[in-house]
């Protein structure tokens, strides 16, 4: 806050009167940080709270001498007075966001965004929320967009402030949440050759496959580019980015009659998010009646023929719960939801089967059983249909009826028989009316017997859902049918009827299922449940039953970002400050964003409950089946945790520890926790041996196999062709790999330990000569010593001389990489864990000369690797799993690049046959 942002003090230009950044910077920037600049008193200090408020609202009176912003003039009169009509670029952007329905902007602060954040803090309709890390700011903006159904917005400064945002923007992109990201840049005359925080932002975000990333280099392009970015984000349900140099943010917009008038038009036509959507996408609020009637007739024909129809609901369809329930009751068909649509139809309803789609797998047994038996899927507001429609080979095997709000978000690889576009709730209501109208026509023109064959109150043909659904009075209910395709009790694996088996309850620990089953009935109307990623995702999907009006669930569906729950709690608290907000996380996930408890402390959230399942283990990685029949358990999953009760107290909250599955004690703990005002952390001590089971398409999913070796044969002459300077291309064959830039970044497919035939020693020597040309055989000798298949076992000696002979040394790709790092002088490898790097981390943990350092967030892992390289003068190394595990690493790698520190980054990917087609953690 010390520098003067903007022009130097002196005579003010007439056109900039009242908007002089150097004079008034403390009104916005300092108030958000809880401090006051000389001669200025921040709004938070004037009100006198103990803690500064980040939900900054400007004082009623404008600073002395400052005129009312022309953006608030709506009389449509003459704009001849250019002094009051002109506004800065920053003020125009903020007013544009307000007209788009944005109420909260999440972000980090810095010199490159001071003008913009000052304008945000001064605006009466927008609240600035300063986040402790921009990673969490972008995740909060994505959750805000998902919960509100409107445009979310996040802001970051130049350099790391921009690169930190990558993960949350990817999360919004993959989950179909409209988010506009605005980042600052160095002054336009310094862009490209500044020596501080000057990075290629658009190149980074375009490489991450964000829908749009543009740089504004002139104030004359502001109106067009921000309108295009917001329109693309909302109409495509995607993420768009704009980078603006700090001096451009302070420019005055010329020709105000032309620039201001469209903004006034926007106030009349863009009064809310839905109007914005229909305006920019030219989408009608409801589909034509003839299309709806045709769809209704089609569904009735299918149902009368006994074909199995399934309704699947995504987060964009949460407001259509009542008409969806009516359609299901009329046709007698079951309902499944994605986790972020959980509770949109009361889960105690007998036709609701639960959640479908977790970690790229079906997840719940009941939903999987119904999906596998279905013929047709009615998709309501779902962004991704891989789990619903596709075989493992990516072939559509079920017919689709799609109901959505926009055609731009529709995948081109799915073919729908009928598509209804418009307001989803309106579409579903129209479809229900059309079905009822069709049944009434049948009743008037047919006999009672014919009507009974069509009416839902009578029994539909038994070759349909007969073995799954029974008639109960005048309605239908799912049944745990014993026999046929169904395993006895499979449909009991759903929230409304599931009960924790007594054998799974351990003395001295609290079973997560017992806690969540007791939590469901206690949650009030309009409660928001924010679910993290890990075992906690499965426990919540199966055991928490949401059945009250207005209840919502937020989670990171496709990117699977750990730490999401606390970030989503910020968004929920901002949008629903008077409602209960519950964050459910594991001890690994919560530590990735626990710094945001300080931000939550400064928000006007009246009741926030953070439930932390503590087993000191990365449960989803440790509990998964890796390799055939679980022969390769994951290493490096053990973590230490702080005392979460004391963490809560340090942030002004209440901490409660629960280490029993006794129903009475659980009830007492939950009642006390839900009654707490502001913040309460409930630490649940869980048995590490208790784990949830995840339903998959196969009995055991195909996983990496560490048992497959690579063959390193010495003594053979090199092939005729020469490898390129930067790539060592192995011979073609099963499990071939190519490394394009071995000194910078290595991306490996999930089966990183599969067979790789490398029968050319010269190439292996070349790879090592880049590190130590005098010892080209070091790695081969080390590998021969480390491998279980030694020369001695083949009847030969193991001397130094014999190592140069033509012997076969078998190691996995992961083992070779670990030994390579050790021979390069690496002693510590920093990173995050996940399924896509289990073979590699197992090899690192087994290596006697390498130490695995699990970091709470991959952002910090890459920064630690850069510092390791700078301090040690040698090669640093960091590792991340697929999806957010890779995108989190961006900032630290940029830090190493700009500071000239040699760092090798290795990230995992999905199995090679799933790259590009998986619906979970599959990014470029």
NORTADA-V271506 format. One record per pair of residues at least 24 apart in sequence whose ideal C-beta (glycine too) atoms are under 6 Angstrom apart, sorted by sequence separation. I is the first residue (numbers start at 1). J is the second residue. If there is no record, write none. Layout:
I;J / I;J
//
This chain:
32;56 / 71;95 / 309;333 / 311;335 / 312;336 / 313;337 / 314;338 / 321;345 / 403;427 / 520;544 / 525;549 / 526;550 / 527;551 / 528;552 / 529;553 / 530;554 / 531;555 / 733;757 / 787;811 / 31;56 / 90;115 / 94;119 / 104;129 / 106;131 / 315;340 / 389;414 / 520;545 / 525;550 / 587;612 / 616;641 / 784;809 / 814;839 / 818;843 / 828;853 / 830;855 / 90;116 / 94;120 / 108;134 / 142;168 / 158;184 / 315;341 / 318;344 / 517;543 / 563;589 / 567;593 / 653;679 / 654;680 / 655;681 / 656;682 / 657;683 / 658;684 / 659;685 / 783;809 / 814;840 / 818;844 / 832;858 / 866;892 / 882;908 / 98;125 / 134;161 / 138;165 / 151;178 / 152;179 / 153;180 / 154;181 / 155;182 / 156;183 / 157;184 / 158;185 / 211;238 / 314;341 / 512;539 / 516;543 / 533;560 / 562;589 / 566;593 / 577;604 / 580;607 / 581;608 / 582;609 / 583;610 / 584;611 / 585;612 / 586;613 / 587;614 / 614;641 / 653;680 / 822;849 / 858;885 / 862;889 / 875;902 / 876;903 / 877;904 / 878;905 / 879;906 / 880;907 / 881;908 / 882;909 / 1;29 / 91;119 / 98;126 / 158;186 / 211;239 / 212;240 / 213;241 / 214;242 / 215;243 / 216;244 / 303;331 / 313;341 / 516;544 / 577;605 / 730;758 / 783;811 / 815;843 / 822;850 / 882;910 / 1;30 / 90;119 / 94;123 / 108;137 / 135;164 / 139;168 / 142;171 / 188;217 / 210;239 / 211;240 / 219;248 / 385;414 / 533;562 / 563;592 / 814;843 / 818;847 / 859;888 / 863;892 / 866;895 / 875;904 / 107;137 / 134;164 / 138;168 / 142;172 / 357;387 / 513;543 / 562;592 / 563;593 / 566;596 / 573;603 / 588;618 / 831;861 / 858;888 / 862;892 / 866;896 / 106;137 / 134;165 / 138;169 / 146;177 / 210;241 / 313;344 / 336;367 / 830;861 / 858;889 / 862;893 / 870;901 / 135;167 / 145;177 / 219;251 / 532;564 / 573;605 / 612;644 / 859;891 / 869;901 / 145;178 / 532;565 / 648;681 / 869;902 / 106;140 / 145;179 / 830;864 / 869;903 / 106;141 / 142;177 / 530;565 / 728;763 / 830;865 / 866;901 / 1;37 / 205;241 / 223;259 / 334;370 / 783;819 / 142;179 / 173;210 / 644;681 / 782;819 / 866;903 / 141;179 / 159;197 / 170;208 / 530;568 / 645;683 / 865;903 / 883;921 / 24;63 / 158;197 / 162;201 / 530;569 / 644;683 / 728;767 / 882;921 / 159;199 / 779;819 / 883;923 / 169;210 / 779;820 / 113;155 / 166;208 / 201;243 / 234;276 / 718;760 / 837;879 / 234;277 / 381;424 / 716;759 / 113;157 / 498;542 / 528;572 / 540;584 / 718;762 / 779;823 / 837;881 / 112;157 / 235;280 / 778;823 / 836;881 / 112;158 / 234;280 / 235;281 / 704;750 / 708;754 / 710;756 / 711;757 / 712;758 / 713;759 / 836;882 / 107;154 / 110;157 / 704;751 / 706;753 / 708;755 / 714;761 / 831;878 / 834;881 / 18;66 / 105;153 / 106;154 / 107;155 / 108;156 / 528;576 / 536;584 / 710;758 / 829;877 / 830;878 / 831;879 / 832;880 / 18;67 / 101;150 / 102;151 / 107;156 / 180;229 / 231;280 / 496;545 / 536;585 / 704;753 / 825;874 / 826;875 / 831;880 / 105;155 / 180;230 / 495;545 / 536;586 / 601;651 / 100;151 / 102;153 / 110;161 / 588;639 / 601;652 / 824;875 / 826;877 / 834;885 / 534;586 / 108;161 / 180;233 / 526;579 / 527;580 / 528;581 / 529;582 / 530;583 / 531;584 / 532;585 / 771;824 / 832;885 / 587;641 / 597;651 / 178;233 / 534;589 / 97;153 / 178;234 / 524;580 / 533;589 / 821;877 / 188;245 / 532;589 / 756;813 / 185;243 / 187;245 / 178;237 / 187;246 / 188;247 / 753;812 / 179;239 / 180;240 / 181;241 / 182;242 / 183;243 / 185;245 / 187;247 / 188;248 / 310;370 / 753;813 / 176;237 / 752;813 / 753;814 / 184;246 / 752;814 / 317;380 / 58;122 / 310;374 / 317;381 / 609;673 / 56;121 / 173;238 / 308;373 / 312;377 / 316;381 / 17;83 / 173;239 / 308;374 / 172;239 / 308;375 / 309;376 / 310;377 / 311;378 / 312;379 / 313;380 / 314;381 / 307;375 / 314;382 / 623;691 / 14;83 / 19;88 / 314;383 / 614;683 / 169;239 / 312;382 / 15;86 / 113;184 / 608;679 / 609;680 / 610;681 / 611;682 / 612;683 / 613;684 / 614;685 / 615;686 / 617;688 / 837;908 / 55;127 / 56;128 / 112;184 / 836;908 / 112;185 / 613;686 / 615;688 / 836;909 / 302;376 / 632;706 / 54;129 / 625;700 / 54;130 / 312;388 / 627;703 / 536;613 / 626;703 / 627;705 / 627;706 / 151;234 / 535;619 / 29;114 / 534;619 / 535;620 / 534;620 / 750;836 / 753;839 / 752;839 / 752;840 / 28;117 / 316;405 / 28;118 / 715;806 / 714;806 / 28;121 / 21;115 / 713;808 / 32;128 / 711;808 / 712;809 / 32;130 / 512;613 / 709;810 / 710;813 / 320;424 / 324;428 / 320;425 / 323;428 / 327;432 / 330;435 / 319;425 / 323;429 / 326;432 / 706;812 / 317;424 / 320;428 / 5;114 / 323;432 / 373;485 / 369;490 / 150;273 / 295;418 / 332;456 / 281;406 / 331;456 / 365;490 / 366;491 / 330;456 / 350;477 / 366;493 / 332;460 / 365;493 / 366;494 / 89;219 / 96;226 / 100;230 / 89;222 / 116;249 / 287;420 / 706;839 / 112;246 / 115;249 / 287;421 / 115;250 / 287;422 / 296;431 / 704;839 / 286;422 / 285;422 / 284;422 / 285;423 / 292;430 / 296;434 / 300;438 / 292;431 / 296;435 / 286;426 / 354;494 / 293;434 / 353;494 / 354;495 / 292;434 / 296;438 / 332;476 / 334;478 / 514;661 / 347;495 / 348;496 / 510;658 / 518;666 / 522;670 / 347;496 / 510;659 / 518;667 / 304;454 / 510;660 / 511;661 / 510;661 / 515;666 / 519;670 / 518;670 / 522;674 / 539;692 / 538;692 / 306;461 / 308;464 / 505;661 / 538;694 / 306;463 / 308;465 / 535;692 / 306;464 / 89;248 / 90;249 / 750;909 / 89;249 / 745;905 / 746;906 / 747;907 / 749;909 / 750;910 / 751;911 / 92;253 / 750;911 / 88;250 / 89;251 / 747;909 / 749;912 / 86;252 / 87;253 / 99;266 / 99;267 / 146;315 / 515;684 / 86;256 / 85;256 / 99;270 / 101;272 / 235;406 / 101;273 / 236;408 / 237;409 / 235;408 / 236;409 / 510;684 / 512;686 / 510;685 / 100;276 / 509;685 / 79;256 / 364;541 / 509;686 / 79;257 / 509;687 / 358;537 / 506;687 / 355;541 / 504;690 / 347;545 / 347;546 / 348;547 / 347;547 / 346;547 / 339;541 / 343;546 / 342;546 / 634;838 / 636;841 / 176;383 / 635;842 / 343;551 / 636;845 / 343;553 / 635;845 / 342;553 / 621;833 / 626;838 / 340;553 / 340;555 / 618;833 / 339;555 / 636;852 / 340;557 / 636;854 / 21;250 / 176;409 / 15;252 / 6;250 / 592;856 / 591;856 / 592;857 / 560;883 / 561;884 / 559;883 / 559;884 / 368;695 / 365;695 / 363;694 / 364;695 / 363;695 / 361;694 / 362;695 / 361;696 / 560;920 / 558;919 / 560;921 / 558;920 / 175;557 / 175;558 / 174;558 / 171;556 / 174;559 / 171;559 / 170;559 / 171;561 / 143;554 / 147;571 / 139;564 / 143;568 / 140;567 / 144;571 / 148;575 / 139;567 / 143;571 / 147;575 / 140;570 / 136;567 / 140;571 / 136;593 / 136;596 / 132;595 / 132;596 / 132;599 / 131;599 / 104;574 / 394;917 / 386;919 / 384;919 / 54;602 / 53;602 / 51;602 / 360;918 / 360;919 / 360;920 / 359;920 / 199;894 / 209;924 / 167;884 / 170;887 / 167;887 / 166;887 / 167;888 / 166;890 / 163;890 / 164;891 / 163;891 / 160;891 / 163;894 / 170;923
//
